[in-house]
Amino acid sequence: MTVPWWHPDRFARRLPLLQKRARIVDGLRAWFAAGGFLEVDTPALQVSPGLEPHLIAFATELVRPEGERLTRYLHTSPEFTMKKLLVAGLPRIFQMGHVFRNGERAGRHSPEFTMLEWYRAHDGYRTLMADCEAVVRRAAEIAGAKTLRWQGHEADPFQPFEVLTVPEAFRRHCGIDLLATAPDPAAPDLALLAAAAAPLGIRPHEGDSWEDLFFRIMLDRIEPHLGMGRPTFLADYPISMAALARPKPEDPRLAERFELYACGVELANAFGELTDPATQRARFEADMELKQRLYGERYPIDEDFLDALAHGMPPSAGSALGLDRLVMLAVHADEIDDVLWAPVQ
């Protein structure tokens, strides 16, 4: 018989890790407060859960007192509501809240997990890199760890973090000129990417898009190298893959987006935020067309969010970091359930 997670003997083995988690949470709250950030707490129940095409949301039903029944979703990120708070006038905000993603359960995935998300009005995504470095180092310091560690891999958070662009990563690890496969940046060419990937033995499956093949190459040939020895910022994604990010002024083929990796694990995703409502609507609609094609469903667009953008969101940058994953690496846990107070059952 499997011993339940709450059995005192089994729980006692995880308790030292959970105590470190609690201290890390306290320490990060103090770091944000010292930096002039206001902690906010937004509702998980939303009209739109977030519109990333490959995320599956939990749907539920809201019953109004008069009997009207409305479909609502548990958010996959607090992003839309937090940006509305930027429009409302808050300049620096952060949140440690639970988010929900269906169909995700593995050594580094839980269907419910804690997201650390923060936004800076009138600032850029490069500032968020400095934030991420400070947050990761603070977590390691509190845990008493000299390195981050997971599945035999290590990354030293006290070294300068590597900054590697997505095109550079494809050249370094695959010998592929990624931008050459997207002569029209808004509509990359699958055939060109397939030809470039053929020498690697990676071929598109029937029905694949350019983005599908991009991710297959990423997962197979690039991600395993990221954040080894020291954390890595993978920056400047093709513009077609950044639905919520603004174009880079110096190269509009690319978007102001980065992901942070350590020990091959993605920890954070950050954007220089898109603020144009018409462009944002067009990207949302394109993403939901893709979701319909791939998964046979779509989620509603949050019209209130687009109204907020039209009212005037300041130039901003925002980052979302998986707190449980960061703790997992800082305390050298084997899997994410080791640092959750209780697993989803």
C-alpha positions as CSV (number, residue, x, y, z in Angstrom):
1,M,0.0,0.0,0.0
2,T,1.2,3.5,-0.9
3,V,1.9,5.6,2.2
4,P,-0.2,8.9,1.9
5,W,1.7,12.2,1.6
6,W,0.4,13.3,5.0
7,H,1.6,10.3,7.0
8,P,3.9,11.8,9.7
9,D,6.9,9.6,8.8
10,R,6.7,10.4,5.1
11,F,6.0,14.1,5.7
12,A,9.0,14.4,8.1
13,R,11.3,13.5,5.2
14,R,10.1,16.5,3.2
15,L,9.7,19.0,6.1
16,P,13.3,20.4,5.9
17,L,12.7,21.2,2.3
18,L,9.4,22.8,3.0
19,Q,10.8,24.9,5.8
20,K,13.4,26.2,3.4
21,R,10.6,27.0,0.9
22,A,8.8,29.1,3.6
23,R,12.0,31.0,4.3
24,I,12.6,31.6,0.5
25,V,9.0,32.9,0.1
26,D,9.5,35.3,3.0
27,G,12.9,36.4,1.7
28,L,11.6,37.1,-1.8
29,R,8.6,39.1,-0.5
30,A,11.1,41.2,1.4
31,W,13.2,41.7,-1.7
32,F,10.3,42.9,-3.7
33,A,9.1,45.2,-0.9
34,A,12.6,46.7,-0.6
35,G,12.5,47.4,-4.4
36,G,9.3,49.4,-4.1
37,F,6.9,46.7,-5.4
38,L,3.4,46.4,-4.0
39,E,2.1,42.9,-3.5
40,V,-1.3,42.3,-5.1
41,D,-3.8,39.4,-5.0
42,T,-6.0,38.9,-8.0
43,P,-8.9,36.5,-8.6
44,A,-8.1,33.1,-10.1
45,L,-11.6,32.9,-11.6
46,Q,-11.6,34.7,-15.0
47,V,-13.5,35.2,-18.2
48,S,-10.4,34.2,-20.1
49,P,-7.7,31.9,-18.6
50,G,-4.9,33.2,-20.8
51,L,-4.6,32.5,-24.5
52,E,-1.3,30.7,-25.0
53,P,-2.4,28.1,-27.6
54,H,-0.7,25.1,-26.0
55,L,-2.0,25.6,-22.4
56,I,-5.1,23.7,-21.3
57,A,-7.3,25.5,-18.8
58,F,-9.7,24.2,-16.1
59,A,-13.3,25.4,-16.9
60,T,-16.0,25.8,-14.3
61,E,-19.5,27.4,-14.1
62,L,-20.4,30.6,-12.3
63,V,-24.0,30.8,-11.1
64,R,-25.3,34.2,-10.5
65,P,-27.9,34.8,-7.7
66,E,-30.7,35.2,-10.3
67,G,-29.8,31.8,-11.9
68,E,-27.7,32.9,-14.9
69,R,-24.9,30.4,-15.6
70,L,-21.7,31.6,-17.1
71,T,-18.5,29.7,-18.1
72,R,-15.5,30.8,-16.2
73,Y,-11.9,29.5,-16.1
74,L,-9.1,29.2,-13.5
75,H,-6.3,31.4,-14.8
76,T,-3.1,30.0,-16.3
77,S,-1.4,33.2,-15.3
78,P,-2.6,36.4,-13.5
79,E,-1.2,38.4,-16.4
80,F,-4.4,40.1,-17.7
81,T,-5.6,41.3,-14.4
82,M,-2.2,42.5,-13.3
83,K,-1.8,44.6,-16.5
84,K,-5.2,46.1,-15.7
85,L,-3.7,47.3,-12.4
86,L,-0.8,48.9,-14.4
87,V,-3.5,50.8,-16.3
88,A,-5.1,51.7,-13.0
89,G,-1.9,53.5,-12.1
90,L,0.2,51.0,-10.0
91,P,3.9,51.3,-11.2
92,R,5.5,48.2,-9.7
93,I,3.5,45.2,-8.6
94,F,4.2,41.5,-7.8
95,Q,2.1,38.5,-6.9
96,M,2.7,35.0,-5.5
97,G,-0.4,33.1,-6.5
98,H,-1.7,29.8,-7.6
99,V,-2.2,29.2,-11.3
100,F,-3.8,26.2,-13.0
101,R,-2.8,24.3,-16.1
102,N,-4.6,21.1,-17.0
103,G,-2.8,18.1,-18.5
104,E,0.5,18.9,-16.8
105,R,1.9,16.4,-14.3
106,A,5.6,15.2,-14.2
107,G,8.8,15.6,-12.3
108,R,8.8,19.4,-12.9
109,H,5.1,19.9,-13.6
110,S,2.0,20.2,-11.3
111,P,-1.5,21.1,-12.6
112,E,-1.7,23.7,-9.8
113,F,1.5,25.6,-8.9
114,T,2.7,28.9,-7.5
115,M,3.6,31.7,-9.9
116,L,5.8,34.6,-8.9
117,E,4.8,37.3,-11.4
118,W,5.9,40.9,-11.4
119,Y,5.6,44.0,-13.6
120,R,7.5,47.3,-13.9
121,A,5.8,50.3,-15.6
122,H,8.1,52.5,-17.7
123,D,10.8,49.9,-17.8
124,G,12.2,47.3,-20.2
125,Y,12.8,43.6,-20.3
126,R,16.6,44.0,-19.7
127,T,15.8,45.3,-16.2
128,L,13.8,42.1,-15.6
129,M,17.0,40.1,-16.3
130,A,18.7,41.9,-13.4
131,D,15.6,41.2,-11.3
132,C,15.7,37.5,-12.2
133,E,19.4,37.3,-11.3
134,A,18.7,38.8,-7.9
135,V,15.7,36.6,-7.2
136,V,17.5,33.4,-8.1
137,R,20.6,34.4,-6.0
138,R,18.4,35.4,-3.1
139,A,16.6,32.0,-3.1
140,A,20.0,30.1,-3.3
141,E,21.4,32.2,-0.4
142,I,18.4,31.5,1.8
143,A,18.6,27.8,1.0
144,G,22.3,27.8,1.8
145,A,23.0,26.5,-1.6
146,K,26.2,27.3,-3.6
147,T,24.7,25.9,-6.7
148,L,21.3,25.1,-8.2
149,R,20.9,21.4,-8.9
150,W,18.5,19.0,-10.6
151,Q,19.0,15.5,-12.0
152,G,22.7,15.6,-11.8
153,H,23.1,19.0,-13.4
154,E,24.3,22.1,-11.7
155,A,24.3,25.9,-12.3
156,D,26.1,28.5,-10.3
157,P,23.7,31.4,-9.7
158,F,26.5,33.6,-8.3
159,Q,28.3,33.7,-11.7
160,P,27.1,36.3,-14.3
161,F,24.2,34.7,-16.1
162,E,24.6,33.8,-19.8
163,V,22.6,35.8,-22.4
164,L,22.0,33.8,-25.5
165,T,19.6,34.9,-28.3
166,V,17.3,32.4,-29.9
167,P,18.9,32.8,-33.3
168,E,22.4,32.3,-31.7
169,A,21.2,29.2,-29.9
170,F,19.9,27.7,-33.2
171,R,23.3,28.5,-34.9
172,R,25.4,27.2,-32.0
173,H,23.6,23.9,-31.3
174,C,22.0,23.1,-34.6
175,G,23.8,25.0,-37.3
176,I,20.5,26.6,-38.4
177,D,20.0,30.1,-39.6
178,L,16.6,30.5,-38.0
179,L,15.7,33.9,-39.3
180,A,16.4,32.7,-42.9
181,T,13.5,30.3,-42.4
182,A,11.1,33.3,-41.9
183,P,11.5,35.6,-44.8
184,D,8.1,36.9,-43.8
185,P,8.6,37.2,-40.0
186,A,4.8,37.0,-39.3
187,A,4.5,33.8,-41.3
188,P,7.6,31.6,-41.0
189,D,8.1,29.0,-43.7
190,L,7.8,25.4,-42.6
191,A,9.5,24.0,-45.7
192,L,12.6,26.2,-45.1
193,L,12.9,25.1,-41.5
194,A,12.3,21.5,-42.4
195,A,15.2,21.6,-45.0
196,A,17.5,23.2,-42.4
197,A,16.6,20.6,-39.8
198,A,16.9,17.6,-42.1
199,P,20.7,17.1,-41.5
200,L,19.8,16.8,-37.8
201,G,17.4,13.9,-38.5
202,I,14.5,16.0,-37.3
203,R,11.5,16.1,-39.7
204,P,8.0,17.6,-39.4
205,H,5.1,15.4,-38.7
206,E,2.0,15.5,-40.8
207,G,0.0,18.6,-40.0
208,D,2.9,20.3,-38.2
209,S,3.4,24.1,-38.4
210,W,6.7,26.0,-38.4
211,E,6.2,26.5,-34.6
212,D,5.7,22.8,-34.0
213,L,9.0,22.0,-35.7
214,F,10.7,24.9,-33.9
215,F,9.7,23.4,-30.5
216,R,10.8,19.9,-31.5
217,I,14.2,21.2,-32.4
218,M,14.3,23.3,-29.2
219,L,13.4,20.3,-26.9
220,D,15.7,17.9,-28.6
221,R,18.8,19.9,-29.4
222,I,18.8,23.2,-27.5
223,E,17.0,23.0,-24.1
224,P,19.3,20.2,-22.8
225,H,22.3,22.7,-23.1
226,L,20.6,25.7,-21.4
227,G,21.6,26.7,-17.9
228,M,24.4,24.3,-17.5
229,G,27.2,25.6,-15.3
230,R,25.4,28.9,-14.9
231,P,21.8,30.1,-15.6
232,T,21.0,31.2,-19.2
233,F,18.7,33.8,-20.5
234,L,17.3,32.7,-23.9
235,A,16.3,36.0,-25.4
236,D,14.8,37.6,-28.5
237,Y,12.3,35.1,-29.8
238,P,10.9,35.3,-33.4
239,I,8.1,37.9,-33.5
240,S,5.6,35.1,-34.5
241,M,6.2,33.4,-31.1
242,A,5.6,36.3,-28.8
243,A,1.8,37.0,-28.6
244,L,2.1,39.4,-25.6
245,A,5.5,41.0,-26.4
246,R,6.4,44.1,-28.3
247,P,8.9,44.0,-31.3
248,K,12.5,44.9,-30.7
249,P,13.0,48.4,-32.1
250,E,16.4,47.6,-33.5
251,D,15.2,44.4,-35.2
252,P,11.4,44.0,-35.6
253,R,11.8,40.4,-36.7
254,L,12.4,39.6,-33.1
255,A,10.4,40.2,-29.9
256,E,11.4,41.5,-26.5
257,R,11.0,38.2,-24.8
258,F,13.3,36.0,-22.8
259,E,13.1,32.7,-20.9
260,L,15.4,31.9,-18.0
261,Y,16.9,28.4,-17.7
262,A,18.9,26.6,-15.0
263,C,20.0,23.0,-15.2
264,G,18.0,22.6,-18.4
265,V,14.8,23.7,-16.5
266,E,12.8,26.7,-17.6
267,L,12.3,29.0,-14.6
268,A,10.9,32.2,-16.0
269,N,9.2,33.8,-19.1
270,A,9.4,37.6,-19.5
271,F,8.2,40.2,-22.0
272,G,8.6,43.8,-22.9
273,E,4.8,44.1,-23.0
274,L,2.8,44.8,-26.0
275,T,0.4,47.7,-25.4
276,D,-1.3,48.2,-28.8
277,P,-4.9,46.9,-28.5
278,A,-5.4,46.3,-32.2
279,T,-2.2,44.3,-32.6
280,Q,-3.0,42.4,-29.4
281,R,-6.5,41.5,-30.7
282,A,-5.1,40.2,-34.0
283,R,-2.5,38.1,-32.1
284,F,-5.1,36.7,-29.8
285,E,-7.4,35.7,-32.7
286,A,-4.5,34.1,-34.5
287,D,-3.6,32.1,-31.4
288,M,-7.1,30.9,-30.9
289,E,-7.3,29.8,-34.6
290,L,-4.2,27.7,-33.9
291,K,-5.7,26.3,-30.7
292,Q,-8.9,25.4,-32.6
293,R,-6.9,23.6,-35.3
294,L,-4.7,21.7,-32.9
295,Y,-7.0,21.0,-30.0
296,G,-10.5,21.6,-31.2
297,E,-11.4,24.4,-28.8
298,R,-10.8,28.0,-28.1
299,Y,-11.1,30.3,-25.1
300,P,-12.8,33.7,-25.1
301,I,-10.8,36.9,-25.4
302,D,-10.9,39.1,-22.4
303,E,-12.5,42.2,-23.9
304,D,-12.0,44.1,-20.6
305,F,-8.3,43.6,-21.0
306,L,-8.3,45.0,-24.5
307,D,-10.4,48.0,-23.3
308,A,-7.7,48.6,-20.6
309,L,-5.0,48.6,-23.3
310,A,-7.0,51.1,-25.3
311,H,-7.4,53.3,-22.3
312,G,-3.6,53.4,-22.1
313,M,-1.2,50.9,-20.6
314,P,2.2,52.5,-19.9
315,P,5.3,51.0,-21.5
316,S,6.0,48.1,-19.2
317,A,7.9,44.8,-18.7
318,G,6.7,41.7,-16.9
319,S,8.1,38.4,-15.8
320,A,6.5,35.1,-14.6
321,L,8.7,32.7,-12.6
322,G,7.7,29.2,-11.4
323,L,8.4,29.5,-7.7
324,D,8.1,25.8,-7.0
325,R,10.7,25.0,-9.7
326,L,13.1,27.6,-8.3
327,V,12.7,26.2,-4.8
328,M,13.2,22.7,-6.2
329,L,16.5,23.7,-7.7
330,A,17.7,25.7,-4.7
331,V,17.0,23.0,-2.1
332,H,18.2,20.2,-4.5
333,A,14.9,18.3,-4.5
334,D,14.3,15.5,-6.9
335,E,10.9,16.6,-8.2
336,I,8.4,19.3,-7.8
337,D,6.1,17.4,-5.4
338,D,9.0,17.4,-2.9
339,V,8.6,21.1,-2.4
340,L,4.8,21.4,-2.5
341,W,3.0,21.5,0.9
342,A,0.5,19.0,-0.5
343,P,0.4,17.5,-4.0
344,V,-2.6,17.7,-6.3
345,Q,-4.4,14.3,-6.0
